[in-house]
Structures are given as structure tokens and as C-alpha cells.
Amino acid sequence: MLSQDVVASATVRYLGTSAQKARLVVNLIRGRDVGEAAATLRYTHKAVAADIGRLLDSAVANARQKGQDIDVDRLFVHTAFVDGGPSLKRIQPAPMGRAFRILKRMCHVTIGLGERKAPQAAPAARAQGGAAAEAAGRKAAGTRRPRTRKVLGRAKGATAAKGRRTSGGRKKKS
């Protein structure tokens, strides 16, 4: 289901490829800006990428048609999902009078576009603070050198006892 945040959507049904192959391409564009997603689809070496590119163009056209005040540069792929469709059952002749079944799979692809909020100006106090504000921000964020991990079960510098197996898997000679 599409959420309320979606500005416009488009669906292609009965696309002549399997849902697994279409999901590989759809996962590449989910969450990206429309221009970036179109460029990604244009240079993806998958046969289904052209069909999904046309679907993305259709969703952008639907957004323009639905609301004239929508800025296309702020649109992004909010939701994109692939559902399995019906399969055509075909028969492939096999040796010795047998037959193999071929499933020609189909899928349904849906793309929903959302609109990003307009960027807001940064507060002036933080912008004028300079290096002192940066150091205070780093201290507030709690970023410091990570602690070293302790090795459990063995003291530092201790060696394996005589006759015990080492990490090599062989027994030590006396």
C-alpha cells in the first residue's frame, strides 16, 4: 500500500520478467532523487531497467499533472516495490517423449514519489562560532577515541601451556 506522503505514483502490471530480476533494479533507485534514479536506470545493464525507467518517467508526469505547484527537482522515489504476477505455463519437449514445464513469470512494479522539504537556513550562532563551536559540537556528540578491546581468557603475553593445542591445530613438541 502507498502511504499518505506519496505525491504521485505509477504502476506497470504484467511486466514480462520475474519479480526477482525486477527487484534487483528497483532496489537501486529506492530513496534516490528522480534525476539520479533516472541516470542510474539509464546506465544499468539489465533488460528490465528500460521498462522501470519509463515507469519512473510516467510517475513524474503524473506528479506534474496532479499538482502544478510541485517542484520536480525536489521529487524522490519514496516507495518502490515489486509484486509477483501470474505465470504462463509452457511445455518444452524433452528426450524420450518427456516434457519439461517452463514458467514464464510476470510481475507488477509500483513506484511512489515523494517531495523533499525545502532546505532551511542554518542558525547564525553556530555558523559564527568557528573552531570553538566545532570542538564543542564534537564533545557534545561524544566522539572520542574508541577503547581497546580486552582479550578474554588469557593474560597479555601469556603463552599456551605445554602439550595443549595451539591455533595451528597441531600438538607442540616438547
N, C-alpha and C positions, 0 to 999 in steps of 0.2 A: 504494500500500500504506500501511496505517496503522502508525505506529511503536509502540514499547512504552510511550511516555509518555502515550498516549491512555487516558483513564479510561473513556470510553464513546463510542459512535458511532451514527450513524443514516444510512440510505441511502434515497433515493427513486429508484426506477427508472422509466423510461419517462415522464418528465415531459414534457408536451406543449409544449415550447418549444425553441428552438435552444440549443446549448451556448454560443454566443457571447453570447446575451442573458442566460443564467443566470450566466455568468462575471462579467458586469458587476456583478451584485448580490452574488455570493459574495465578490468582491474587497473589497467594502465592509466585510464583517464579519470577515474573517480576522485573527486576533490580538487581537480585542477581547473584553472581558468579556461574559458571557452576557446580563446585563441591558442593557448598552449595545448589543450586537448586536441584541437583540430590539427595542429602541427604534428603532434605525436601520432595521430592516426594516419596522417599523410605519409609518414616515413616508417610505419610499422610493416614488417614483411609478413603479413598474414592476409589471406584472401578475404576474411570477414571484415577487415579494418575499413575497406572502402564502403561497405554497407553501413557500418556503425558511424562512419564519417557523414554519410548522407542523413542518417538519423539525427546526428548532432546538429547539422545544418537545419533540419526540419524543426527541432526543438527551439533553436534560436529564432527562426521565422515565426514560430508560434508565440514566443515571448514578445516579439515586436508587434505582432498582430493584437495580442491580448491587451497590452498596455503601451501606449505611445510614449509615456514618460520614462520608460526603462532604459537605463544606460547599458548597452551591450558590453562595454569594456569591464563592467563590474559583475557580469554573469559568470557563474562557475557551475561545474557538474555537482549538484547537491546529492542526488541519488542516481545510481545506475545499477540495474540488476538484470539477470538473465534467468528466465524460467524455461523448463523443458516443454517442448510441444509434442505433437503426435509423431509417430514413426511410421514410415511407409515400409511394409514388409515385402521384400522381393526375394526371388529364388535364383541362386547361382547353380548351374549344373556342375556336378562333381563326377569323379571317375566311378565306374562300375554301376551306373544307373542311380547313384545317390544324388541328393540335392543339399546345398548349404543355404541357410537363410541369411539374407542381408537386410540390415535395418538402416534405412535412410532417415536419419534423425533430423528433427527441426527444433527450433527454439523461438521464444518470444523475448525481445530485448526492449527495456524501458529505460529512458533517460529523463531525469527531472533536473531542471536548472533552478538555482537559487541566486539571489542578488546579495553581494557583499555590501556591508555598510560603508558609507563614505569615510575616508581616513580623517581622524581628528588631529588637531594640532597638539604637540607635546606641551606640558606645563612649563612655564617660563622659569620657575625656580630651579628645576632640575637641569635645564639647559645651560644656565649661567653658572652652576656650581663647579664645573670643570673636573679636575682630578680628585679634589676632596669629595665631591658628590659620588664619583665613580668608586672610590675606596669605601665610602660609607655604604653604597649600594651592594658592593661585594661582601662586606661584613654582614649586612642585614640578610643577604641571601644565604649566608652560611657556607660560602665556598672557601675551603681551605684545603691544605694538603691531606690526602687520604691517609689513614692509619695503615701501618704494615700489618699483614695477616700473620697470626701466630700459627706455627706448625704444631698440630696436636699429636700427642702420643710419644714424642721424642724431644729431648733437650737439644739445644743448639750445639752442634759439634760432636754429638754422640754418634758412635758407630754401631753397626749391628753386632749382636753377640756372636761368639764363636759357634759354628755349627748351624746357625739359622740361615735361612734362605734370604738372599738379597733381592733387589728388584730385577736382577738379571735372570732369576729363575733357577740358577744352578747353586749347588752347595759349595760353600767355601772350603778350600783345602786347608788343613791345619799346618 
